[in-house]
Amino acid sequence: MPLPQLFKLPYDRVSPQDKDSFAYKTLVKRWPVVLTNVVSTLSNACHHLSMSTSSPETEAKLTEGKAIIARISEMKYEMSHNAILSPIPEDGDDNVSCYNDELATFSEDERRWSTMNWLFAECYVYRRLRSYFASTMHWKEYDPFFEQKAETYKSSSGAIVHLAKALNTALSEKEDLRKEWEPKGSALEVAFLEMIQADLWGNATDLSLLIDLKYEDLQKLQAVGAAAQAEQAKFILRDDMSNAWEHLKTVKDGRVDIVLDNAGFELYTDLILADFLVSCTPSVGEVVFHPKAIPWFVSDVLPYDFTWAIDSLLDTTFFAEHASTPLTKEDTENLVTLAQRWKSHVSSGKFRLSVPLDTKIGAKTALGGFWTTQYAYQDLPAAAPEVLEELQRSDLVIFKGDLNYRKLLGDAWWPTTTPFEESLGPLAGKITLLSLRTNKADTIAGLDEGIAERLDKEAPDWRVSGKR
């Protein structure tokens, strides 16, 4: 299949060539740490295998595991020596030709790790990493990031319990909330703004970016009480949440899509928002969730992560080891009530994945593969018209997280005051969308005059710290 006609950006894409950019920090620090962590996880898995009963199958799996470790080490070496990005080998999974075909369009100088545009290179890292597992017999369905996702989910118990109680309380009062819900500032609008702001800040948890973040910092990022939200609102640089609510008020029993980002706590906040929309408002009858097809950017949601996140809430011992204070009986009951309701939503179709719930890692599906290509979403109309057609069935598409935002803007150096709609290129006007993003990369658009200049002086890392 020929490479689609891609959108020609009016500005350069972010690249590690700029040594002041977050892309450069990613190349020299973040990617090597991510890959080192995968090697450590895989080494531990191989060690446990070697301690088990010996068999031909065990020996074959160990051999494959060691070969994967060697290939990861080779990629790290190439990064540190500014080698040329090599084509991804055919491995039976989707999205090989789209990377290799575009890679072939770049000159040799452009294809080096220090000069390749960051968006392509970062997607390439995870797709190439996947090829090492996909080409084996025994590791095809292995997620090297699952343990990290699970540990972070467990460590979020305080915020998880708080939100469960808040939502269950809202549902017990939903008839009162729905009364006179249309006027500006109604109780239902206030509740919506609380839920969607929690979902926004749930994006602060990103395992590919938390390599230096301490546990106590993570707890602060996940503070979701009313006082914390009022304080956090000061750090929102572009706020269209009320506009989103006004739009939803025009919809009756409609559909909202969420293009997912991180598993664990952020997915939990996505589910909280989705439950509020289908249970408390007359606007939404169905929420469709779009997961990734392969392990992606460390913490992104796979189909298994979706069902696992809900089932874990039914396990009364799940949070016990990591909770700063023991969960009370009321806490546990709130979590069980929440999980049972969510499972009911899945059974009834109010909650739906865009792919089958039992989709295996790397399986080719009609709608799942696009999210793990290198394409910017400006190229969605040309590169994946069938995905765009599906999204057009939605009344509101919510794009979660930093990578989704980067892809919406093509990861380019837009002037910060560029209208957001303009930065969407050919995607503008095709769907009604909302991007919920805490800033963890350089690209940004849609700000008012003077904001970037002020923050450059007050907080030079404001584009990448995740605090705004």
C-alpha positions in Angstrom: 0.0 0.0 0.0 1.6 3.3 -1.0 2.4 6.0 1.6 -0.6 8.4 1.9 -0.3 12.0 1.0 0.8 13.4 4.4 0.0 16.9 5.6 2.8 19.4 5.0 3.3 21.2 8.2 4.1 25.0 8.0 6.6 24.7 10.9 9.4 22.3 11.7 8.7 19.2 13.8 10.4 19.0 17.2 13.8 17.2 16.9 16.7 16.3 19.2 18.8 18.6 17.1 17.7 21.3 19.4 19.6 20.5 22.6 17.3 22.7 24.6 14.3 20.6 23.6 12.7 17.8 25.6 13.3 15.7 22.5 17.0 15.9 23.2 16.6 14.9 26.8 14.4 12.0 25.7 17.2 10.8 23.4 20.0 11.0 25.9 18.1 10.0 29.0 14.5 8.9 28.9 14.7 6.3 26.1 17.8 4.6 27.5 16.2 4.4 30.9 12.9 3.0 29.5 14.9 0.3 27.6 17.1 -0.5 30.6 13.9 -1.0 32.7 12.6 -3.4 30.0 15.9 -5.3 30.1 15.7 -5.5 33.9 12.1 -6.8 33.8 12.9 -9.4 31.2 16.0 -10.5 33.0 13.9 -11.1 36.1 11.4 -13.0 34.1 14.2 -15.2 32.7 15.7 -15.7 36.1 12.4 -17.0 37.5 12.1 -19.3 34.4 15.6 -20.7 35.0 14.6 -21.6 38.6 11.6 -23.5 37.4 11.5 -27.1 36.3 13.6 -27.6 33.2 11.9 -28.6 30.0 12.6 -28.1 26.3 9.9 -25.4 26.2 11.5 -23.5 29.1 14.9 -23.7 27.5 13.5 -22.4 24.2 11.7 -19.5 26.0 14.9 -18.6 27.9 16.9 -18.6 24.7 14.3 -16.3 23.1 14.3 -14.0 26.2 18.1 -13.6 26.1 18.0 -12.8 22.4 15.4 -10.1 23.0 17.7 -8.6 25.7 20.6 -8.6 23.2 18.5 -6.8 20.6 17.3 -4.1 23.1 21.0 -3.5 24.1 21.8 -3.2 20.4 19.1 -0.5 20.0 20.5 1.4 23.0 24.0 1.2 21.5 22.7 2.7 18.2 21.0 5.6 20.1 24.2 6.5 21.9 26.3 6.3 18.7 23.8 8.3 16.6 23.3 5.4 14.1 20.9 5.4 11.3 17.4 4.1 12.1 17.1 0.6 10.5 13.9 -0.8 8.9 11.6 -2.7 11.2 11.7 -6.4 10.3 8.5 -8.2 9.2 7.2 -9.8 12.4 3.6 -10.8 11.7 2.1 -7.7 13.5 0.5 -4.7 11.9 2.3 -1.4 11.0 5.6 -2.5 9.5 5.3 -1.0 6.1 4.0 2.4 7.2 7.2 2.9 9.3 9.6 1.5 6.7 8.0 3.3 3.8 8.1 6.7 5.5 11.6 6.0 6.8 12.8 5.5 3.2 11.7 9.0 2.3 14.2 10.6 4.6 17.8 11.2 3.6 20.6 9.4 5.4 21.4 12.4 7.6 17.8 12.8 8.6 17.5 9.2 9.6 20.0 9.4 12.4 18.8 9.3 16.0 19.9 12.9 16.7 18.3 14.3 13.6 15.1 12.3 13.1 11.9 14.1 14.0 10.9 13.2 17.5 7.4 12.1 16.8 8.5 9.5 14.3 11.5 8.4 16.3 9.6 7.9 19.6 6.8 5.9 17.9 9.5 3.9 16.1 11.2 3.0 19.4 8.1 1.3 20.7 7.2 -0.4 17.4 10.7 -1.7 17.0 10.8 -2.9 20.6 7.5 -4.7 19.9 9.1 -6.5 16.9 11.6 -8.2 19.2 8.7 -9.9 21.1 6.4 -10.3 18.1 8.9 -12.4 16.2 9.2 -15.0 19.0 7.1 -18.1 19.8 7.0 -17.7 23.6 6.9 -14.0 24.2 4.4 -12.8 21.6 1.8 -11.9 24.2 4.2 -10.5 26.8 3.8 -6.9 28.0 7.1 -5.8 29.5 5.5 -2.8 31.1 2.6 -4.5 32.9 4.4 -4.8 36.3 5.1 -1.0 36.3 1.5 -0.2 35.3 0.2 -2.5 38.1 2.5 -1.0 40.8 1.5 2.6 39.9 -2.2 1.6 40.0 -1.8 0.1 43.4 0.0 3.2 44.7 -2.9 5.4 43.8 -5.4 4.0 46.3 -6.0 7.3 48.1 -7.2 9.1 45.0 -9.0 6.1 43.8 -11.1 5.7 47.0 -11.8 9.4 47.0 -13.2 9.4 43.5 -15.2 6.2 44.0 -16.9 7.8 47.0 -17.5 11.1 45.2 -19.1 9.4 42.1 -21.2 6.9 44.1 -22.5 9.9 46.1 -23.3 11.8 42.9 -25.2 8.8 41.6 -27.2 8.5 44.7 -28.3 12.1 44.1 -28.5 11.9 40.3 -32.3 12.7 40.2 -31.6 15.9 42.2 -28.6 16.7 39.9 -30.7 16.3 36.8 -33.2 18.9 37.9 -32.8 22.1 36.0 -29.6 20.8 34.5 -29.7 23.2 31.5 -29.1 26.6 33.2 -25.5 27.8 33.3 -23.8 26.9 36.6 -26.3 24.1 37.4 -25.4 21.4 40.0 -24.9 18.9 37.2 -22.5 21.2 35.4 -20.5 21.7 38.6 -20.3 18.0 39.0 -19.2 17.5 35.4 -16.4 20.1 35.8 -15.1 18.3 38.9 -15.2 14.9 37.1 -13.5 16.2 33.9 -10.9 18.1 35.8 -10.0 14.9 37.7 -9.7 13.2 34.3 -7.4 15.9 33.1 -5.0 15.7 36.0 -5.2 11.9 35.9 -2.9 12.4 32.9 -0.2 13.6 35.3 0.6 9.9 35.8 2.7 8.8 32.8 5.3 6.1 33.5 7.4 7.0 30.5 7.9 10.4 32.0 8.2 9.6 35.8 11.7 8.3 35.8 12.8 11.0 38.3 9.5 11.4 40.1 9.3 10.3 43.7 6.3 8.5 45.2 5.3 11.5 47.3 5.3 13.7 44.1 3.0 11.2 42.5 0.6 11.4 45.4 0.5 15.2 45.0 -0.2 15.0 41.3 -3.1 12.7 42.1 -4.7 15.0 44.7 -8.3 15.3 43.6 -10.1 16.9 46.5 -12.1 20.1 45.9 -9.4 22.3 47.5 -6.8 20.6 45.4 -8.9 21.1 42.2 -9.4 24.8 42.9 -5.6 25.1 43.3 -4.9 23.1 40.2 -7.3 25.2 38.1 -4.8 28.0 38.4 -2.4 26.0 36.3 -4.8 25.3 33.4 -3.6 27.5 30.5 -6.4 26.8 28.1 -9.8 25.8 29.5 -12.6 24.6 27.2 -14.3 22.4 29.8 -17.4 24.6 30.0 -17.6 24.7 26.2 -17.5 20.9 26.2 -20.4 20.9 28.7 -22.4 23.3 26.6 -21.9 21.0 23.6 -23.0 17.9 25.5 -26.2 19.7 26.6 -27.2 19.8 22.9 -26.9 16.0 22.7 -29.5 13.4 23.8 -28.5 9.8 24.6 -25.4 10.2 22.4 -22.0 8.8 22.1 -18.6 9.9 23.5 -15.3 8.4 22.4 -12.2 8.4 24.5 -8.8 7.8 22.8 -7.0 6.4 25.7 -3.6 7.2 27.1 -2.2 5.7 30.3 -3.4 2.5 32.1 -3.8 2.5 35.9 -4.9 5.7 37.6 -5.5 7.7 34.4 -7.7 4.9 32.9 -9.5 4.9 36.2 -10.3 8.6 35.9 -11.4 8.0 32.3 -13.9 5.4 33.6 -15.0 7.7 36.4 -15.9 10.4 33.8 -17.5 7.9 31.5 -19.7 6.5 34.3 -20.7 10.0 35.3 -21.7 10.8 31.7 -23.8 7.7 31.2 -25.3 7.5 34.7 -25.9 11.1 35.6 -26.6 13.0 32.4 -29.3 12.6 29.7 -26.7 13.4 27.1 -24.6 10.2 26.8 -25.8 6.7 26.4 -22.6 5.1 25.2 -18.8 5.6 25.8 -16.4 3.9 23.4 -12.8 3.5 24.5 -9.9 3.2 22.1 -6.9 1.2 23.4 -3.5 0.5 21.9 -2.7 -2.7 19.9 0.8 -3.2 21.4 2.7 -2.1 24.5 3.2 1.6 23.9 5.0 4.5 25.6 5.3 2.3 28.7 1.9 2.9 30.3 -0.7 3.1 27.5 -3.9 1.0 27.8 -4.0 -2.4 26.1 -7.4 -4.3 25.9 -6.3 -6.5 28.8 -5.5 -3.4 31.0 -9.1 -2.2 30.6 -10.7 -5.3 32.0 -7.9 -5.8 34.6 -8.4 -2.3 36.0 -12.0 -3.0 36.7 -11.6 -6.5 38.1 -8.8 -5.3 40.4 -11.3 -3.1 42.3 -13.2 -6.2 43.3 -10.0 -7.6 45.0 -10.1 -6.4 48.6 -6.4 -7.1 49.0 -5.2 -5.3 45.9 -4.3 -2.0 47.4 -3.4 -3.3 50.9 0.4 -3.3 50.5 0.7 0.2 49.0 -2.0 2.1 50.8 -0.7 4.8 53.1 -3.6 4.2 55.4 -5.6 0.9 55.5 -8.8 0.9 53.5 -12.0 0.9 55.6 -14.9 -1.3 55.1 -16.7 1.7 53.5 -13.8 2.3 51.2 -13.9 -1.3 50.0 -17.7 -1.3 49.5 -17.4 1.9 47.4 -14.8 0.2 45.2 -16.9 -3.0 44.8 -20.0 -1.0 44.0 -18.1 1.0 41.4 -16.6 -2.1 39.8 -19.9 -4.0 39.7 -21.6 -1.0 38.0 -18.8 -0.7 35.4 -19.0 -4.4 34.6 -22.7 -4.0 34.1 -22.0 -1.1 31.8 -19.6 -3.3 29.8 -22.3 -6.1 29.6 -25.0 -3.7 28.5 -22.9 -1.9 25.9 -22.8 1.5 27.7 -19.0 1.0 28.0 -17.4 -0.5 24.9 -13.9 -1.0 23.6 -13.4 -0.3 19.9 -11.8 -3.8 19.6 -13.0 -7.0 21.2 -12.3 -7.2 25.0 -10.2 -10.4 24.5 -8.0 -8.9 21.7 -4.4 -10.2 22.1 -1.3 -8.1 21.9 -0.4 -7.4 18.3 -3.6 -8.8 16.8 -4.7 -7.0 13.7 -8.1 -5.3 14.1 -10.1 -3.0 11.9 -9.8 0.0 14.2 -7.0 -0.7 16.7 -3.9 -0.4 14.6 -3.9 3.3 13.7 -3.1 4.5 17.2 0.3 2.8 17.1 1.4 4.1 13.8 3.8 7.1 13.4 1.1 9.2 11.8 0.0 12.6 13.2 -3.7 12.9 13.5 -3.7 15.7 10.9 -3.1 12.7 8.5 -6.1 10.8 9.8 -8.3 11.6 6.8 -5.6 10.4 4.3 -4.0 7.6 6.3 -7.0 6.0 8.0 -10.3 7.1 6.6 -12.1 4.1 8.1 -11.0 5.3 11.6 -12.1 8.8 10.9 -15.5 7.5 9.7 -15.9 5.6 13.0 -15.0 8.7 15.0 -17.5 10.8 13.1 -20.3 8.6 14.6 -19.4 10.1 17.9 -20.8 13.3 19.4 -17.6 14.1 21.2 -14.1 12.5 20.9 -11.8 13.1 23.9 -8.1 12.7 23.2 -6.2 11.9 26.4 -2.7 12.7 27.2 0.5 14.3 25.8 1.2 12.0 22.9 -2.3 12.3 21.5 -1.9 16.1 21.8 1.4 16.0 20.0 -0.2 13.9 17.2 -3.1 16.4 16.9 -0.6 19.2 16.3 1.9 17.1 14.3 4.5 17.7 17.1 5.5 21.0 15.4 6.9 24.3 16.7 3.6 26.2 16.2 3.6 29.7 17.6 1.8 29.3 20.9 -0.9 31.7 19.9 -1.8 29.7 16.8 -5.6 28.9 17.0 -5.9 25.3 18.0 -8.3 24.6 15.1 -5.7 25.8 12.6 -3.0 23.5 14.1 -5.3 20.5 13.4 -4.8 20.9 9.7 -7.0 18.6 7.6 -8.6 17.1 10.7 -10.2 20.5 11.7 -14.0 20.4 11.5 -14.1 16.7 10.7 -15.0 15.7 14.3 -16.0 17.5 17.5 -13.0 16.9 19.8 -11.6 17.8 23.2 -8.0 17.3 24.1 -7.2 16.7 27.8 -3.5 17.1 28.3 -1.0 18.1 30.9 2.1 19.6 29.2 4.9 17.1 28.9 6.4 18.1 25.5 7.4 21.3 23.7 4.6 21.6 21.1 1.6 23.8 22.1 -1.0 26.0 20.4 -4.2 27.9 21.3 -2.8 30.1 24.1 -3.6 33.7 24.6 -1.1 36.4 23.9 1.6 36.8 26.6 1.1 33.5 28.4 4.1 31.7 26.9 6.4 34.8 27.5 5.3 35.1 31.1 5.8 31.4 31.8 9.2 31.3 30.1 10.4 33.7 32.8 8.4 32.3 35.8 8.8 28.5 35.1 11.1 27.7 32.2 10.1 24.1 32.2 6.4 24.8 31.9 6.1 23.1 28.5 7.3 19.7 29.8 6.9 19.5 33.6 3.4 18.1 33.6 2.3 20.7 36.1 0.3 22.8 33.6 
